[in-house]
Amino acid sequence: MAKVKQKHANEHFDSLLRRFKKLVDKDNILKVHRQKEFYEKPCQKRNRAKAAAMKRAQKSTPPIQTRQY
């Protein structure tokens, strides 16, 4: 669990909340929780991983230029 302490006695709650949200986003706590909220079959995990790999591959390769007549 992410813990945030006050830097000084006069620190406002808004700044504490902002630092806590940044820490949670950095650690991917919500993302992991949403993934583990429901059971996912092994074949669904594989399919999701394959789809992510294909998406990464498409991003990394430059688009094919076609000839315009």
C-alpha positions in Angstrom: 0.0 0.0 0.0 1.3 3.5 -0.8 1.9 5.7 2.2 2.4 9.4 2.1 3.5 11.4 5.1 3.3 15.2 5.5 6.5 17.0 4.5 5.8 19.7 7.0 3.1 20.6 9.6 1.4 23.2 7.4 1.1 21.1 4.3 -2.4 21.1 2.9 -4.5 18.0 2.3 -4.7 18.8 -1.4 -1.0 18.5 -1.9 -0.9 15.2 0.1 -3.7 13.8 -2.1 -1.9 14.9 -5.2 1.3 13.2 -4.1 -0.7 10.0 -3.2 -2.4 9.9 -6.6 1.0 10.2 -8.4 2.4 7.5 -6.2 -0.5 5.2 -7.0 -0.3 5.9 -10.7 3.5 5.2 -10.7 3.1 1.9 -8.9 0.2 0.7 -11.2 -1.8 -0.3 -8.1 -5.2 0.4 -9.7 -4.3 -1.4 -12.9 -3.2 -4.5 -11.0 -6.3 -4.4 -8.9 -8.6 -4.2 -11.9 -6.9 -7.1 -13.5 -7.2 -9.3 -10.4 -10.8 -8.3 -9.6 -12.3 -11.1 -11.7 -10.8 -14.5 -12.7 -9.4 -14.6 -16.1 -9.0 -17.9 -17.9 -5.4 -18.8 -19.1 -6.5 -18.7 -22.8 -7.9 -15.1 -22.3 -4.6 -14.1 -20.8 -2.7 -15.5 -23.7 -5.0 -13.8 -26.2 -4.7 -10.5 -24.4 -0.9 -10.8 -24.4 -0.8 -11.7 -28.1 -3.0 -8.7 -28.9 -0.7 -6.4 -26.9 2.3 -7.8 -28.7 0.7 -7.2 -32.1 -0.2 -3.7 -31.1 3.4 -3.0 -30.0 4.8 -4.5 -33.3 2.5 -2.3 -35.4 3.6 0.8 -33.5 7.3 0.0 -33.9 7.1 -0.6 -37.7 6.8 2.3 -40.1 3.7 2.4 -42.3 4.1 1.1 -45.8 4.0 3.8 -48.4 1.9 3.1 -51.5 2.5 4.5 -54.9 0.1 7.2 -56.0 -0.5 7.5 -59.7 
